[in-house]
Amino acid sequence: MLFPVFSLLHDIVGNMILVLDTDVPVSGLRSNVGASRVLLLAVAAGEVTPLVSVGTVLEYEAVLKRPAILRATCLTDADVDDFLDDFIAHAREVETDFRYRPLVRDPDDEMFMELAINGQAAALVSFNLADFRPVVRTFRSIGRERFCGGLHGDRQ
């Protein structure tokens, strides 16, 4: 099962700068396989640098520590803290100097879009492209499966 991960890591050119919507770490911690897990492994390997802000880290923490998520991932609060410490150690903090609102359909996703713009991310990776559809033409917003399946392909 590691072959696709090594293949993905080999296909990443340089160090990709990405914004990961909250659904990516949630899904990556819920399953040992899949695109989200591959992205988390790429972060741990230093092949992907996630952009973070105080707001996005607090969002990750709040969602990952929900009782239903803790049960689904078989993690404890301390495990989530350890994961976030490691994730942040591989991340680059970005201060959102400029606010661009409203850009997307869901107000909770605005901080991820602003982070991507202010941090000049290569892409924003999310399960939920529908909420980002208004800005897809001006900023690359891609689903995890498409990201992992088409690293060298043409992306929207």
C-alpha positions in Angstrom: 0.0 0.0 0.0 2.9 2.4 0.3 3.7 2.4 -3.4 1.1 5.0 -4.3 2.5 7.3 -1.6 6.1 6.9 -2.8 4.9 7.4 -6.3 3.1 10.6 -5.3 6.0 12.0 -3.4 8.2 11.3 -6.4 5.8 13.3 -8.6 5.7 16.4 -6.4 8.0 18.9 -8.0 9.9 20.7 -5.4 8.0 21.7 -2.3 4.4 22.4 -3.0 2.8 25.2 -0.9 -0.9 24.3 -0.3 -3.8 25.3 1.9 -5.6 22.3 3.2 -9.3 22.8 4.1 -10.3 21.2 7.4 -11.8 18.2 5.7 -8.3 17.1 4.5 -6.7 16.5 7.9 -10.0 15.0 9.3 -10.2 12.5 6.4 -6.5 11.8 6.5 -6.6 10.9 10.2 -9.8 8.8 9.8 -8.3 6.5 7.1 -4.9 5.0 6.4 -5.5 5.2 2.7 -6.8 7.8 0.3 -5.8 11.2 -1.0 -6.0 13.0 2.3 -3.7 10.5 4.0 -1.3 10.8 1.1 -1.3 14.6 1.6 -0.6 14.3 5.3 2.2 11.9 4.6 3.6 14.4 2.1 3.5 17.1 4.7 5.3 14.9 7.2 8.0 14.1 4.6 8.5 17.7 3.8 7.3 17.5 0.3 4.3 19.7 0.9 4.3 22.8 3.0 0.8 23.7 4.3 0.0 27.3 5.0 -1.6 28.1 8.3 -3.0 31.0 10.2 -4.0 31.3 13.8 -7.7 30.9 12.7 -7.1 27.8 10.6 -5.2 26.1 13.3 -7.9 26.8 15.8 -10.4 25.5 13.3 -8.4 22.3 12.8 -8.2 21.8 16.6 -11.9 22.5 17.2 -13.0 20.1 14.5 -10.5 17.3 15.3 -11.5 17.4 19.0 -15.2 17.0 18.3 -16.3 13.8 20.2 -17.6 12.2 17.0 -14.2 12.8 15.2 -12.2 11.6 18.2 -14.3 8.3 18.1 -13.9 8.0 14.3 -10.2 8.5 14.4 -9.5 6.6 17.6 -7.5 9.6 18.9 -7.4 11.4 22.2 -7.2 15.1 22.7 -3.5 14.6 23.5 -3.1 12.8 20.2 -4.7 15.7 18.3 -2.4 18.1 20.1 0.6 16.0 19.0 -0.6 15.8 15.4 -1.1 19.6 15.3 2.3 20.2 16.8 3.9 18.2 14.1 1.7 19.6 11.4 2.5 23.2 12.4 6.2 22.3 12.6 6.0 21.6 8.9 3.8 24.5 8.1 4.4 28.2 7.2 2.4 30.7 9.1 0.8 33.5 7.1 -0.7 36.6 8.4 -3.6 37.7 6.4 -2.7 41.3 5.7 -5.6 41.7 3.3 -9.1 40.4 3.7 -11.1 39.5 0.7 -14.7 38.9 1.7 -17.1 37.7 0.6 -15.4 35.4 -1.9 -16.9 32.0 -1.2 -20.4 30.6 -0.4 -19.6 29.4 3.1 -18.4 32.1 5.5 -16.5 29.5 7.4 -14.3 28.9 4.4 -13.3 32.5 3.9 -10.3 32.2 6.1 -8.9 29.4 4.0 -9.4 31.4 0.8 -7.7 34.5 2.3 -4.9 32.3 3.5 -4.4 30.9 0.0 -4.3 34.4 -1.5 -2.1 36.0 1.1 0.3 33.1 1.2 0.4 32.7 -2.6 -0.5 29.0 -2.3 -0.2 26.8 -5.4 -3.7 25.5 -4.6 -6.3 25.1 -2.0 -7.2 21.5 -1.5 -10.7 20.6 -0.3 -13.5 18.0 -0.6 -16.0 20.8 -0.9 -15.4 22.5 -4.2 -19.0 23.7 -4.4 -18.3 26.4 -1.8 -15.2 27.6 -3.6 -16.7 27.6 -7.1 -17.1 31.4 -7.2 -13.3 31.8 -7.2 -12.2 28.7 -9.1 -11.5 30.8 -12.2 -9.3 33.3 -10.4 -7.6 30.9 -8.0 -6.8 27.2 -8.3 -9.1 25.2 -6.0 -8.9 21.5 -6.5 -10.3 18.4 -5.0 -8.0 15.9 -3.2 -8.5 13.1 -5.7 -7.8 15.3 -8.6 -4.7 16.7 -6.9 -3.3 13.3 -6.1 -4.3 11.9 -9.5 -3.0 14.7 -11.7 0.0 16.4 -10.2 1.5 17.1 -13.6 -1.9 17.5 -15.3 -3.7 20.6 -16.1 -5.6 21.8 -13.0 -8.6 24.2 -12.7 
